[in-house]
Amino acid sequence: MAKELETINIGIFGHIDHGKTTLLKQLTGKWADTHSEELKRGITIKLGYADTIIYKDKNKFNTEKEGVPVRHVSFIDAPGHEMLMATTLSGATLIDAAILVIAANEGIKPQTREHLMTLQAKKVERVIVVQNKIDLIPKEQAKKSYNEIKEFLGSKYKNAEIIPLSAQQGVNIDKLLSSLASLKIPEREINADPIFLVARSFDINRPGTPPEKLSGAVLGGTLKKGKLKLGDEIEIKPGRTISKENQKKYIPIKTKISGLFKGSKKVEELIPGGSMSIETELDMSLGKRDLLSGNIVSLVGKLPEPSNETKLKYSLFSKVFGISSHIEVEKIKEGEILMLSINTSITGGTVKSISKETLKVELKTPTILFKKENVGIARNVNGHWRLIGYGEII
């Protein structure tokens, strides 16, 4: 029965130490911080993944396999640290809806504001706000915090549900599960040409694995549309980088699918919905250290050629978020270098021309572009890339 459950992709966002990863552990029983440096430092650096099935027993929702399974949820844990905004933008590309975690005892922080703007930039319309750590403050302070969150959400997210809970103590987790179970699944384009966004790439082989048991490079991400089947011939663009005559070139890669996984479950076919991975016949070294992240996968011959230039219809935020001081966003200037988040790729670009509503950008890295796709726009502010607006490819 669980096989037939529809899947929704949920991103978990919020300021560092506000309890995102603890909440994910409470929801799924898994720690998403599996990268060795993350475990050492106690923060999320890479995108973390975990999934669960929500069950309904009478009017109570749980993940303890009590009652009837009603929803499969795939979670993506985005980093809350200010230095990792590019990774957060990539995470927002992969999701259908978001949980924004705000610690009631600390309130709205710079990264809270930046993450909300990230969701707006990536056109994430459905947001559930978790007012976490309510066990650490008195009732009156919790009410004050709740009202501050309401005001913070503004007109764009004024209808977002706010759920007070304690991830550490497990208080009101069932209320959050109820909300996740009732979210509408977006319409999936199953009959289109497949578009798989690569957010991570791995070598999954343990040291000492016998040659005959070695697995090829694995691509992690999500299928936005279409279907992929075991044995399909696929193409990865823009591909791998090679250096030739002191210049970087991108070579598209063709390979075959040797394994498909939805979450941790092996499947014969992928359809949109959930975090997933593709095991390929590529040499495992190509998957190491996220070398192929930012690429797009489809069937051979179905992807457009990478482009070195894009034209955007854009909007700017009024202020720079993610920092404690209030800096107004200045107009974009011709010749300025920006950082663009396009699907799961991050690339620098030089503004070649600009008008009131559109700008043309020369990209430093060739990128696969789709018309009407949304793009996050960041500027270097005091040595860090800060989100200043968003655009749509035209």
ABEGO torsion letter per residue (X at the ends): XAAABBBBBBBBBEBBGAGAAAAAAAAAGBBABABAAAAAAGBBABBBBBBBBBBBBEABBBAAGBEBBABBBBBBBBBABAAAAAAAAAAAAABABBBBBBBAAAEBBAAAAAAAAAAAAAGBABBBBBBBGAAABBAAAAAAAAAAAAAAAEAAAAABBBBBBBAAAGBGAAAAAAAAAABBBBBBBAABBBBBBBABBBBABBBGBBAAABBBBBBBEBBABEBBBBGBBBBBOAEBBBBBGGBBBBBBBBBBBABBBBEABBBABBBBEEBBBBBBABBAAAABGGAABGBBBBBBGABBBBBABBBBBBBBBABBBGBABBBBBBBBBBGBBBBBBBEABBBBBBBABBBAABBBBBBABBBBBBBGBBBBBBBBBGGBBBBAEBBBBX
